[in-house]
C-alpha cells in the first residue's frame, strides 16, 4: 500500500511503495570469512562462508552454516573444530576462489599461496595471512534445510600484532581493511560514522 513520507524540509511529500518478495536471504552486508578445517595436513582445507555470526557473549559463541554436500562438511563434522579467519581486501581473490573451488580437487592453501599455521588450542590450522583468527569447537549441529548450523564455542583468538594499538591494546578494524559481502558482491568497509553509544553520548561543552 502506498505510504506518504516526508521527502524534504520544505514539507513536500512523495509516495513510497514496498513490494512483496518471496522469503529469501537478504540480511546484508555480512562478513565473508575463510574457514579452515582439518586435523592433519593431508586433510587441511579452506572454504568460504557468508552465513556466520556471533550468538553469545559469555561464553563467547558463534556459528557457521554449511551445506552437507561441501567437501569440508565431513572434515568439520568428524573433527568438530574449525577456525574462522577474517578476510581483507588483499584476501578478496582468495576468498572468492575458495568459495567456488572444491577441496577435493585442489589444495587451496597451495593454490592461493596461503600459509597454514598450527592453532594454539584447536586441531584445525589457521591462515597466517588473516588479521584475526578465531579458534572454535563445535557444541551442537542443527540440520535446518539447505544448510546445517554448527554452533561453536570460541576457545581462542589470534590477532595480528600489526593491527593492535600499543597504547590501548585494541584491534584496529579499519586498518585491517576487512571484507564484506552483500548479495553476490564483495565490498571494503567505508568510513567510520560513530561508535557504540554515540547517539546518546553527552556533547562536550
C-alpha positions in Angstrom: 0.0 0.0 0.0 1.3 3.5 -0.9 2.9 5.4 2.1 3.3 9.2 2.2 6.7 10.1 3.5 8.3 13.5 4.1 10.8 13.9 1.3 12.5 17.2 2.4 12.5 20.1 4.8 10.1 22.1 2.6 7.1 20.0 3.5 6.9 18.3 0.1 5.8 14.6 0.1 6.5 11.7 -2.1 4.8 8.3 -2.4 6.9 5.3 -1.4 5.9 1.8 -2.5 7.0 -1.5 -1.0 6.9 -4.7 -3.0 6.3 -8.2 -1.5 9.1 -10.6 -2.3 9.2 -14.3 -1.6 11.2 -15.2 1.6 15.0 -15.1 0.9 18.4 -14.5 2.4 18.7 -10.7 2.2 20.2 -9.8 5.5 23.3 -7.9 4.2 26.1 -7.0 4.5 27.7 -10.0 6.1 31.3 -11.0 6.7 32.9 -13.2 4.1 35.2 -15.4 6.1 37.6 -18.2 5.3 37.0 -21.2 7.5 39.9 -23.7 7.9 39.5 -27.3 8.9 41.4 -30.5 9.3 43.1 -32.5 12.0 46.3 -33.2 10.0 48.0 -31.7 7.0 46.6 -34.2 4.4 43.1 -33.1 5.2 43.6 -29.4 5.7 41.1 -27.4 3.7 39.7 -23.9 3.4 36.2 -22.9 2.4 34.4 -19.6 2.2 31.4 -18.9 4.5 29.0 -16.0 4.4 26.5 -17.4 6.9 28.3 -16.8 10.1 27.9 -14.6 13.2 28.0 -14.1 16.9 25.3 -15.8 19.0 26.5 -15.3 22.6 29.0 -13.1 24.6 29.6 -15.2 27.7 30.6 -17.8 26.9 31.8 -16.5 23.6 29.9 -18.4 20.9 29.4 -18.2 17.2 28.1 -20.2 14.3 28.7 -21.2 10.7 26.1 -22.7 8.4 27.4 -25.2 5.9 25.9 -27.2 3.1 26.2 -31.0 3.7 27.4 -31.6 0.1 30.5 -29.4 0.6 33.8 -31.2 0.8 34.7 -29.6 4.1 31.5 -30.6 5.8 32.6 -34.1 6.6 36.0 -33.0 7.8 34.3 -30.5 10.0 31.8 -33.0 11.4 34.5 -35.6 12.1 36.8 -33.2 14.0 34.3 -30.8 15.4 36.8 -28.0 15.4 37.4 -25.1 12.9 39.0 -21.6 12.7 37.2 -18.6 11.4 39.7 -16.4 9.5 38.6 -12.8 8.9 39.3 -11.6 5.4 40.6 -8.4 3.9 40.7 -6.5 0.6 44.0 -8.2 0.0 42.5 -11.6 0.5 39.4 -10.9 -1.6 40.6 -13.0 -4.6 41.4 -16.0 -2.4 38.1 -15.6 -0.5 36.1 -15.8 -3.7 38.2 -18.6 -5.2 38.0 -20.8 -2.1 34.2 -20.4 -2.3 33.9 -21.6 -5.9 36.5 -24.4 -5.9 36.3 -27.7 -4.1 39.0 -29.0 -1.7 38.5 -32.4 -3.3 40.1 -31.1 -6.5 42.6 -28.5 -5.2 45.0 -27.9 -2.3 43.6 -24.5 -1.6 46.5 -23.4 0.7 49.0 -24.1 -2.1 46.8 -22.7 -4.9 46.2 -19.4 -3.1 49.7 -19.1 -1.5 48.2 -19.1 1.9 50.1 -20.4 5.0 48.6 -23.0 7.3 49.8 -22.4 10.8 49.3 -24.5 13.9 46.5 -23.2 16.1 47.1 -22.7 19.8 44.0 -24.6 21.1 42.2 -26.5 18.3 43.5 -29.0 15.8 42.4 -27.1 12.7 45.0 -24.8 11.2 44.6 -21.0 11.0 45.6 -18.9 8.0 48.7 -16.9 8.7 47.7 -14.1 6.3 44.4 -13.4 8.1 44.5 -10.5 10.5 42.2 -12.2 13.1 41.7 -15.9 13.5 39.0 -17.3 15.8 39.5 -20.9 17.1 36.3 -22.7 17.6 35.0 -26.0 18.9 31.5 -27.3 17.9 29.0 -27.8 20.6 25.9 -28.6 18.5 24.9 -29.2 14.9 21.4 -28.2 13.8 20.1 -29.5 10.5 18.0 -26.7 9.1 17.4 -27.4 5.4 19.9 -26.5 2.7 22.5 -25.8 5.5 23.4 -27.3 8.8 24.3 -24.8 11.5 27.4 -25.6 13.5 27.1 -23.8 16.9 30.5 -23.4 18.4 32.3 -22.0 21.4 35.2 -19.6 20.8 38.2 -21.0 22.6 41.0 -18.6 21.5 41.6 -15.6 19.2 44.8 -14.9 17.4 45.3 -11.3 16.5 48.0 -9.9 14.2 50.4 -7.7 16.1 50.5 -5.0 13.4 46.8 -4.2 13.9 47.0 -3.9 17.7 47.2 -0.4 19.2 50.2 -0.4 21.5 48.6 2.1 23.9 45.0 0.7 24.2 45.7 -2.9 23.2 42.6 -2.8 21.0 42.4 -4.2 17.5 42.2 -1.6 14.7 39.4 -3.0 12.5 39.7 -0.1 10.0 43.4 -0.6 9.4 42.8 -4.3 8.8 40.6 -3.3 5.8 38.1 -6.1 6.4 36.0 -7.5 3.6 32.1 -7.5 3.5 29.8 -9.4 1.2 26.3 -8.2 0.0 24.1 -10.2 -2.3 26.8 -11.7 -4.5 29.3 -8.8 -4.4 32.3 -8.1 -2.2 33.0 -4.7 -0.6 35.6 -3.0 1.5 34.3 -1.1 4.6 33.7 2.6 4.4 34.4 5.5 6.8 33.7 5.4 10.5 30.4 7.2 11.3 30.2 6.6 15.0 30.9 4.2 17.9 28.6 2.2 20.1 26.6 4.6 22.3 27.5 7.7 20.3 23.8 8.6 19.7 23.2 9.2 23.5 26.7 10.5 24.4 26.7 13.9 26.1 28.3 16.6 24.0 31.3 18.3 25.4 30.7 21.9 26.3 
